């Protein structure tokens, strides 16, 4: 994993893009999102599935003061220790 932006080096090495339209958040790849989730014993994930013909799964979680967000065509699989909240939608406008 590496940081995609030239703003500043990230010690965690997570690839992402910061958005600040309604708070501080970072868009990451699904595999990086899963790495973030694995760092906490009891994670909370907000999930939604959007789209008519093609489902796009969207996920958000908070970690160390940031909101991390990802999208995937495949539903992500989490451990039993991850609490999932189903949402109607997740705003991810960047």
N, C-alpha and C positions, 0 to 999 in steps of 0.2 A: 504494500500500500504506500502511496505517496500523496502529498498535497498537490492538487492541480493548480491552485492559484499562485500568483507571484506576490501576494500581499505580505505574507509572513510565513516563516517556517513553523510547522506544527510538531511539537515533540512526540505526539502520539503517532504521527505518520499516517493519519486517516485522510483518504482522498475525499474532497468535498468542496462545496461552494457555499459561501455564507450568504444568507438572505436576511434582510432586516425590515421587511415591510410591516410586520406586526409583532416584532420581537426579534430575538437573536436565534438563528437556526442555521443548520448546515445540511445541505443536500448531499447524500453519499450514495455509493453503489450498494446494492443489496448485500453483497458479501461483507462490506465494511459495517453495514448496519448490524448484521449478525454478530460481528466481532464486538461491537459496542454492547449489544445485549448480553453477550457471554461474560462481560466484565462485572456484572452485577448478579448477586444471588437471586434477588427478587425484583425483576424488571417489570415495568408497566409499558405496554405497547398499545397504541391506538391504531386500529385497522379499519379500512374501508375497501370495498370493491366497487369500482365505477366503470361505466361503459355499457353500451347496448349490445354490440356484436362481439367486441373483444373486451374481456374483463381486465382492468388494470387494478392491481392491488396496491394500495398506498398505506404506508406505515409511518408512525411518528413515535419518538420516545425522548425523554429528557435524561441527560447525563452530564454531571458536573456543570450545571448552569446553562447548558446549550440544549436546543431542541434539534434532534437529528431526524431527518426525513428521507424516505426512499420510496421508489416505485418499482413494481415488478409485474411481469406478465404471469408469473407463477406464484402461487400462494407460498409464503415463507413458513417453515416449520419451526416452532419454538419448543423449548423444554416445558415440562409440567410446572416448573417454578415461575414461569412468565405469565403475568396477568394480562389478559387480552380484553380490550374494550372495543366493541363494535360501534363505529360512528357512521352517520349518514354521509358525511363528506369530510375531507381534510383539505384545508386551503394551503396550497403550496406555490402560489404565484411568486415568482422571483423577478 
